[in-house]
Amino acid sequence: MKKIISFLGVMLILLLVLTGCDEKESKENTTSNKVSNKATNMSNTTKKSEKEETKVNVNYAEAAEKQMAAPVSGETIATFYIKNYGEVKVKFFKEVAPKAVENFVTHAKDGYYNGVTFHRVINEFMIQGGDPEGTGMGGESIWKKDFEEELSPELVPYRGSLCMASRGLQNSPSLGSQFFITQRNYSEQMVSYMKAQGHSEELIEQYKKYGGDILSLYQQYTVFGQVYEGMEVVDKIAGVQTDNSDKPTEDVVIEKIEISTVE
């Protein structure tokens, strides 16, 4: 469903984007991991995010600096080798999302993602992959069953965040093998809606620096990594031609994902 064309208000656009993730949920496949929120739940979702934000005293500036910093010696990283596009490097947040990190790293080491495509691409939102079937309906975790979201108010889906795809927090557990990388840039409309929804000025200030998708994703989807090198490659992928289901008309193939340690 490709209705990301005009702002009827950022909230409506986010609804259209998020509900555009194949609503044909398979009864046989419980790992149809898609970045989706039901339109009827969007207002409640946003309110939940606000409540989560007010429950804790988060230093957003300090947390954002830590999230966006380059990895240090000894840290585990992943390098995506994407055919005809280049490399994307990601660091992980194992202390916050241990299951998501273990699942992704193990799959990568086992070659699970080799040859898998980015099957769903929406410019100024995200690029999604991790489904061996390439349909958005496949894939499974290393435990052969879905696992639950791992959320932290200090990890925000800024631009370049590596997140687990799912059927939404209201359907947890629904995490399998699929993931997405956020790609949205800063927009004034998003700031206006963040203010209208009561988000703190501190969070808004960090959004102004880093972009991303706060309203629809924050505290709803697991952030377990952050791109620290290669966002130009993500942008290039986000700009490819897609069909009406947001699938690239020419496959964007992950040749492999290599796991290594920073020296």
C-alpha positions as CSV (number, residue, x, y, z in Angstrom):
1,M,0.0,0.0,0.0
2,K,1.8,3.0,-1.2
3,K,0.1,6.1,0.1
4,I,3.1,8.0,1.3
5,I,2.6,10.9,-1.0
6,S,1.3,13.9,0.8
7,F,1.0,15.0,4.4
8,L,-2.6,14.9,5.5
9,G,-0.8,15.5,8.7
10,V,2.2,13.4,9.7
11,M,0.0,11.2,11.9
12,L,-2.2,10.1,8.9
13,I,0.9,9.4,6.8
14,L,2.4,7.3,9.5
15,L,-0.8,5.3,9.7
16,L,-0.9,4.7,6.0
17,V,2.8,3.7,5.9
18,L,2.5,1.4,8.9
19,T,-0.7,-0.3,7.8
20,G,0.8,-0.7,4.3
21,C,2.8,-3.7,5.6
22,D,0.7,-6.5,4.0
23,E,-2.4,-6.9,6.2
24,K,-2.8,-10.4,4.8
25,E,-1.4,-12.0,7.9
26,S,-0.8,-15.8,7.4
27,K,-2.5,-18.1,9.9
28,E,0.1,-20.8,9.1
29,N,3.0,-18.4,9.6
30,T,3.2,-16.7,12.9
31,T,6.5,-14.9,12.0
32,S,5.0,-12.6,9.3
33,N,7.1,-9.8,10.8
34,K,6.1,-6.5,9.4
35,V,6.5,-2.9,10.7
36,S,2.8,-2.5,11.3
37,N,0.4,-0.8,13.7
38,K,-3.4,-1.0,13.3
39,A,-4.9,2.3,12.4
40,T,-7.4,2.0,15.1
41,N,-4.6,1.6,17.7
42,M,-2.4,4.5,16.5
43,S,-3.8,7.1,19.0
44,N,-3.4,4.6,21.8
45,T,0.1,3.7,20.7
46,T,1.1,7.4,20.7
47,K,-0.4,7.9,24.1
48,K,1.4,4.8,25.4
49,S,4.7,6.3,24.2
50,E,4.0,9.5,26.0
51,K,3.3,7.6,29.2
52,E,6.5,5.6,28.9
53,E,8.4,8.8,28.4
54,T,7.1,10.4,31.5
55,K,7.6,7.4,33.7
56,V,11.4,7.7,33.6
57,N,13.9,10.5,33.9
58,V,15.8,10.2,30.6
59,N,18.8,12.4,29.8
60,Y,18.0,12.3,26.0
61,A,21.1,14.3,25.0
62,E,23.4,11.9,26.9
63,A,21.6,8.8,25.7
64,A,21.6,10.0,22.1
65,E,25.3,10.8,22.2
66,K,26.0,7.2,23.4
67,Q,23.6,5.7,20.8
68,M,25.1,7.6,17.9
69,A,28.8,7.2,18.9
70,A,31.2,5.1,16.9
71,P,32.0,1.7,18.4
72,V,35.0,1.3,20.6
73,S,37.6,-1.4,20.8
74,G,36.2,-4.8,21.8
75,E,32.6,-4.1,20.6
76,T,30.8,-6.5,18.2
77,I,29.8,-5.0,14.9
78,A,28.1,-6.2,11.7
79,T,29.0,-5.3,8.2
80,F,26.3,-5.6,5.5
81,Y,27.7,-6.3,2.1
82,I,24.9,-5.3,-0.3
83,K,25.3,-6.2,-3.9
84,N,25.9,-3.2,-6.2
85,Y,25.3,-0.8,-3.4
86,G,28.2,-1.1,-0.9
87,E,28.7,-1.6,2.8
88,V,26.7,-0.6,5.9
89,K,28.3,-1.0,9.3
90,V,26.2,-1.4,12.5
91,K,27.0,-1.6,16.2
92,F,24.8,-3.3,18.8
93,F,23.0,-2.6,22.1
94,K,23.4,-6.0,23.7
95,E,22.9,-4.7,27.2
96,V,19.4,-3.5,26.3
97,A,18.3,-6.0,23.7
98,P,20.2,-9.2,24.4
99,K,17.8,-11.5,22.6
100,A,17.5,-9.4,19.5
101,V,21.3,-9.1,19.3
102,E,21.9,-12.8,19.9
103,N,19.3,-13.7,17.3
104,F,20.7,-11.4,14.6
105,V,24.3,-12.2,15.3
106,T,23.8,-15.9,15.3
107,H,21.7,-15.8,12.1
108,A,24.4,-13.7,10.4
109,K,27.2,-16.0,11.5
110,D,25.2,-19.0,10.3
111,G,24.8,-17.4,6.8
112,Y,21.0,-17.1,7.3
113,Y,20.9,-13.7,5.7
114,N,23.2,-14.5,2.8
115,G,21.4,-13.8,-0.5
116,V,18.3,-12.4,1.3
117,T,16.8,-9.2,-0.1
118,F,15.5,-6.0,1.2
119,H,11.9,-6.9,0.3
120,R,10.2,-3.7,1.5
121,V,11.5,-0.2,0.9
122,I,9.8,3.1,1.6
123,N,11.8,6.2,1.0
124,E,11.8,8.6,4.0
125,F,10.8,5.7,6.3
126,M,12.8,2.5,6.3
127,I,14.3,-0.4,4.4
128,Q,13.2,-3.9,5.6
129,G,14.9,-7.3,5.1
130,G,15.7,-10.6,6.9
131,D,13.0,-12.8,5.3
132,P,14.5,-15.7,3.4
133,E,11.3,-16.0,1.4
134,G,11.4,-12.3,0.3
135,T,7.7,-12.0,0.8
136,G,7.5,-10.3,4.2
137,M,5.7,-13.4,5.5
138,G,8.7,-15.7,6.3
139,G,11.6,-16.1,8.6
140,E,12.0,-17.3,12.1
141,S,14.2,-16.7,15.2
142,I,17.1,-18.9,16.2
143,W,14.8,-20.4,18.8
144,K,12.3,-21.5,16.2
145,K,9.6,-19.4,17.8
146,D,8.7,-15.7,18.1
147,F,10.2,-13.7,21.0
148,E,9.2,-10.5,22.7
149,E,10.1,-6.8,22.2
150,E,13.0,-5.4,24.2
151,L,12.4,-1.7,24.8
152,S,14.3,1.1,26.5
153,P,13.3,4.7,26.7
154,E,17.0,5.6,26.1
155,L,17.1,3.9,22.7
156,V,15.3,6.0,20.2
157,P,14.5,5.1,16.6
158,Y,16.7,7.9,15.2
159,R,17.7,7.8,11.5
160,G,20.0,4.7,11.0
161,S,18.6,2.6,13.8
162,L,18.5,-1.1,13.3
163,C,15.2,-2.4,14.6
164,M,13.3,-5.7,14.8
165,A,10.3,-6.0,12.5
166,S,7.2,-7.3,14.1
167,R,3.4,-7.2,14.1
168,G,3.5,-4.4,16.7
169,L,3.7,-4.3,20.4
170,Q,0.1,-5.2,20.9
171,N,0.8,-8.6,19.2
172,S,4.0,-9.4,21.1
173,P,5.7,-11.8,21.0
174,S,6.1,-11.6,17.2
175,L,9.8,-11.1,16.6
176,G,11.5,-13.6,14.2
177,S,14.3,-12.9,11.8
178,Q,13.1,-9.7,10.0
179,F,14.6,-6.3,10.7
180,F,14.5,-2.8,9.3
181,I,16.8,0.3,9.2
182,T,15.2,3.6,9.8
183,Q,15.9,6.2,7.1
184,R,13.6,9.2,7.6
185,N,15.2,12.6,7.8
186,Y,14.3,15.5,10.1
187,S,11.0,17.2,9.2
188,E,9.3,20.2,10.7
189,Q,5.9,18.5,10.5
190,M,7.2,15.7,12.7
191,V,8.4,18.3,15.3
192,S,4.9,19.9,15.2
193,Y,3.2,16.6,15.9
194,M,5.7,15.6,18.6
195,K,4.9,18.9,20.4
196,A,1.2,18.4,19.9
197,Q,1.5,14.9,21.4
198,G,3.4,16.2,24.4
199,H,6.8,14.8,23.8
200,S,9.6,16.5,25.9
201,E,11.6,19.3,24.5
202,E,14.8,17.3,25.2
203,L,13.7,14.5,23.0
204,I,12.6,16.9,20.3
205,E,16.0,18.6,20.3
206,Q,17.7,15.2,19.7
207,Y,15.2,14.4,17.0
208,K,16.2,17.7,15.3
209,K,19.8,16.5,15.3
210,Y,19.3,13.0,14.2
211,G,16.0,12.6,12.4
212,G,14.2,9.3,12.5
213,D,10.6,8.2,13.3
214,I,9.6,8.9,16.9
215,L,5.8,9.0,16.7
216,S,5.2,5.6,15.1
217,L,8.2,3.6,16.4
218,Y,9.5,4.9,19.7
219,Q,8.8,2.4,22.5
220,Q,6.9,0.2,20.1
221,Y,9.7,-1.6,18.2
222,T,13.0,-3.0,19.5
223,V,16.0,-0.8,18.7
224,F,19.0,-3.2,18.9
225,G,21.6,-1.5,16.8
226,Q,22.7,1.7,15.1
227,V,24.3,2.4,11.7
228,Y,27.6,4.2,12.3
229,E,29.0,4.0,8.7
230,G,27.3,3.7,5.3
231,M,24.0,5.7,5.7
232,E,24.6,6.9,2.1
233,V,24.1,3.3,1.1
234,V,20.9,3.1,3.0
235,D,19.7,6.3,1.4
236,K,20.6,4.9,-2.1
237,I,18.5,1.7,-1.4
238,A,15.6,3.8,0.0
239,G,15.5,5.6,-3.3
240,V,15.0,2.6,-5.6
241,Q,11.9,2.1,-7.7
242,T,9.3,0.0,-6.0
243,D,6.0,-1.6,-6.9
244,N,2.6,-1.1,-5.3
245,S,3.6,-3.4,-2.4
246,D,6.8,-1.4,-1.7
247,K,9.0,-4.2,-3.1
248,P,11.9,-3.0,-5.2
249,T,11.4,-3.8,-8.8
250,E,15.0,-5.0,-9.0
251,D,16.2,-7.1,-6.1
252,V,18.4,-5.4,-3.5
253,V,20.5,-8.4,-2.3
254,I,22.4,-8.8,1.0
255,E,25.4,-10.9,-0.2
256,K,26.3,-11.5,3.4
257,I,26.5,-10.0,6.9
258,E,29.8,-10.3,8.5
259,I,30.2,-10.2,12.3
260,S,33.5,-9.0,13.8
261,T,35.0,-7.2,16.7
262,V,36.5,-3.7,16.7
263,E,40.2,-3.8,17.3
